């Protein structure tokens, strides 16, 4: 898969995850929060909890699927981005925060979505 197709697949996966999470009652705060140290795909609120979400789309479940691809290095980059977000957005500091992963893969009858709450901690 070339870089352009990979970006399109990633954007499609994020859109699927966003619709799924909104249907679960989460509210979108922001998308693709970037800083020098990392990126957070979706920033959402679930009631009074700030949810920092990494979306992983995989065309197959070979090599462990999307959830298995969130290595400790990726976790570290997400933590750096989360700390930066909270440093820049004082209004979000009042909420307890957690890191979730949404892994999306093809399934019979549509995408298979695996929402892993509290996927990792600081």
N, C-alpha and C positions, 0 to 999 in steps of 0.2 A: 504494500500500500504506500503510495507516494505521500509527501507531506500535505499536499492540498486535500487529498481524500481523507487523510487522518484528521485534519482540522475540521472538515465537514462532518465526519463521523463523531468527533468529540462534541461539536456544537449540537448535533442531533441528540446525542446522549444526554447532554445537559438539559435540553428542552424537554425530553422525556422525563428526566428526574424532577425537573421543576414542576411539571404538571402533576406528577405523582405526589410529590411532597405537598403541594398546595391542596390537593384533594384530601390529604391527611390532616389538613388544618394549619400547616405552617405558612407564615407570611414572609414574602421576599423582602430583604433589606438591600441586597446588592448581588451583582454577578461579577465573576472574574476579578476579584480584588487582587491587585498585584503590588508587590513591593520588590525591592532588590533581592530579598532572600527567598521569595516564594510566591505562590498564588493560591487563592481559595476560590473554588468554582462557584459555590453558592453560599451566601450569608443569609440566614433566615432566622425568624423567631418562632418558637413553638411555645405558646403561652408566654411564660416569663423566663424562657431559656434561650440564649443565643446559640444557634446551631451553625457550625462551620463545616461545610460539606465538600468532600472530594468526590467527584463523579468519575467512575471508571467504566468505559464502554469497551467491550471486547466482542469481536466477531465470532469467537468460539471460546469454549472453556478449557482449551489446551493450556498447559503451563499454569493451571490453577485459577484461571479466570481473573476478573478485574480486582476483586478484593485482595487476592494474593499479591497483586502488583503494588500495593501500598507498603513499600519497604520502610525500614527505619529511617533511611535517608529522606524519603518522601515525607514521612511523618515529621521529621525535623524541619523541613521546608514549610510545611503547613503550620507548625507551631510558631515559626519565625513570622510568617505572614499574619497569623492570629494575634500575636503580640503587637505587631505593627498596627494592625487594624484598631486594636483597643487603645493604643497610644494616640492614634489620629482621631478616633471617634469617642470622645469622652461620654457621649450619650449612651453608648453601648456597654460601658463599664459596669453599670448597675446590674447587669444580668449575669447569672452564672453561665459559663460557656461549656460546650462539649464539641468534640470532633466526631462527625459521622462519615461513613462511606456509603455511597450508593453505587452498587455494581450492576451493570446492565449487560445482558447477553441475549442473543437471539433465542427465542423459545417458540414452541408450537402455539400458534394463534396470537403471536405478538411478542414483544420484548419481555424477558424474564428480569424482574427487578428484585434485588436483594438489598434491603436497607439495614445497614449495620449501625445501630445507635451506640454511642460511646466506643467507637472502634478502637481508639487508643486514648491515653491520657498523658498529661505532662509528667 
